[in-house]
Amino acid sequence: MPVIPSRNTASFFPSPSTKHLLHKIVEGYCKDMDPMSFQEEGCCVCGQLTLQSELKSPDDCNLLEILHNKEATQKERTLATDNVCNIDGPVLADDCKKVCCSCFDYLRRGIVPPRSLANFLWIGKIPQVVKGLTFAEQILITHVRHNHCLVRVSSGRANMITNCITFAAPTVRVYKVLPPSRTDLSEVLVCVY
């Protein structure tokens, strides 16, 4: 004998969505897919990529005046005989026009942001000859290698954070002859699989 469901039990299928719920779902999707929700742009003070929605325009040009540091910037030299020339003006990232919220708060208080390029973090534009290098080519032309290990130890009120250590790379012989021999290359490049 077939079992007839009673009227009090819930049906297996959910009820159809209301127009209000559908509108809310579509509106949420459109908000998440808005370019301002995921597109990034560089901060002109620290150079870090930040969401466009979190960037501010430095309307007051006096805010950027504290970023002057002639010792932090130098014009690119193509020859070793070229003179070293400092760059005048505030130390800012090229092609960036806006400031991230963190840097903006420091600038508004008249303090140079800790991660600003004016704190000797400016390296300038990447020269055209070294753009698009492979990982192995980057290792061959580097002067130093970094061992960057951060460990934070907390006990009570005391905190300790380790440093970044830099070692000289043994590539001086490789600079003299390119491409290097296999024996010279084995001192510089190791591939581990």
For each residue, the residues with C-beta under 8 A, 3 or more apart:
1:
2:
3:
4:
5: 9
6: 9
7:
8:
9: 5 6
10:
11:
12:
13:
14:
15:
16:
17: 21 22 25
18: 21 22
19: 22 23
20: 23 24
21: 17 18 24 25
22: 17 18 19 25 26
23: 19 20 26 27
24: 20 21 27 28
25: 17 21 22 28 29
26: 22 23 29 30
27: 23 24 30 31
28: 24 25 31 32
29: 25 26 32 33
30: 26 27 33 34
31: 27 28 34 37
32: 28 29 37
33: 29 30 37
34: 30 31 37
35: 38 39 52
36: 39 51 52 53
37: 31 32 33 34 51 53
38: 35 51
39: 35 36 51 52
40: 49 50 51 52
41: 49 50 52 55 96 98
42: 47 48 49 50 93 95 96
43: 46 47 48 49 50 55 93 96 98 99 100 103
44: 47 58 92 93 96 97 98 99
45: 64 67 92 93 99 100 103 107 113 116 117 118
46: 43 93 100 102 103 113 115 116 117 121
47: 42 43 44 93 96 117 121
48: 42 43 100 115
49: 40 41 42 43
50: 40 41 42 43 54 55 100
51: 36 37 38 39 40 54 55
52: 35 36 39 40 41 55
53: 36 37
54: 50 51 100 101
55: 41 43 50 51 52 98 99 100 101
56: 98 99 100 101 104
57: 97 98 99
58: 44 61 63 64 98 99 104 107
59:
60: 63
61: 58 64 65
62: 65
63: 58 60 66 99 104 107 108
64: 45 58 61 67 90 92 107
65: 61 62 68 90
66: 63 107 110 111 112
67: 45 64 90 91 92 112 116 117 118
68: 65 89 90 91 118
69: 72 73 91 118 119 120
70: 73 86 87 88
71: 86 120
72: 69 91 117 118 119 120 121 122
73: 69 70 86 87 91 122 124
74: 77 84 85 86 87 124
75: 85 86 87
76: 124 125 127
77: 74 80 82 83 84
78: 82
79: 82
80: 77
81:
82: 77 78 79
83: 77
84: 74 77
85: 74 75
86: 70 71 73 74 75
87: 70 73 74 75 91
88: 70
89: 68 92
90: 64 65 67 68 118
91: 67 68 69 72 73 87 116 117 118 122
92: 44 45 64 67 89 96 117
93: 42 43 44 45 46 47 96 117
94: 125
95: 42
96: 41 42 43 44 47 92 93
97: 44 57
98: 41 43 44 55 56 57 58
99: 43 44 45 55 56 57 58 63 103 104 107
100: 43 45 46 48 50 54 55 56 103 104
101: 54 55 56 104 105
102: 46 105 106 113 115
103: 43 45 46 99 100 106 107 113 115 116
104: 56 58 63 99 100 101 107 108
105: 101 102 108 109
106: 102 103 109 111 112 113 114 116
107: 45 58 63 64 66 99 103 104 110 111 113
108: 63 104 105
109: 105 106
110: 66 107
111: 66 106 107
112: 66 67 106 116 118 119
113: 45 46 102 103 106 107 116 119
114: 106 119
115: 46 48 102 103 119 121
116: 45 46 67 91 103 106 112 113 119 121
117: 45 46 47 67 72 91 92 93 121 122
118: 45 67 68 69 72 90 91 112 121 122
119: 69 72 112 113 114 115 116
120: 69 71 72
121: 46 47 72 115 116 117 118
122: 72 73 91 117 118
123:
124: 73 74 76
125: 76 94
126: 130 131
127: 76 130 131
128: 131
129:
130: 126 127 133 141
131: 126 127 128
132:
133: 130 137 138 141
134: 137 138
135: 138 139
136: 139 140 189
137: 133 134 140 141
138: 133 134 135 141 142
139: 135 136 142 145 169 188 189
140: 136 137 171 174 180 188 189
141: 130 133 137 138 171
142: 138 139 145 169 171
143: 168 169 171
144: 166 167 168 169
145: 139 142 166 167 169
146: 164 165 166 167
147: 164 165 166 167
148: 164 165
149: 162 164
150: 161 162 164
151: 160 161 162
152: 159 160 161
153: 159 160
154: 158 159
155: 158
156:
157:
158: 154 155
159: 152 153 154
160: 151 152 153
161: 150 151 152
162: 149 150 151
163:
164: 146 147 148 149 150
165: 146 147 148
166: 144 145 146 147
167: 144 145 146 147
168: 143 144
169: 139 142 143 144 145 188
170: 173 187 188
171: 140 141 142 143 174 175 188
172: 175 176
173: 170 176 177 180 184 187
174: 140 171 177 178 180 184 185 188
175: 171 172 178
176: 172 173
177: 173 174 180 181 184
178: 174 175
179:
180: 140 173 174 177 184 185 188
181: 177 184 185
182: 185 186
183: 186 187
184: 173 174 177 180 181 187 188
185: 174 180 181 182 188 189
186: 182 183 189 190
187: 170 173 183 184
188: 139 140 169 170 171 174 180 184 185
189: 136 139 140 185 186
190: 186
191:
192:
193:
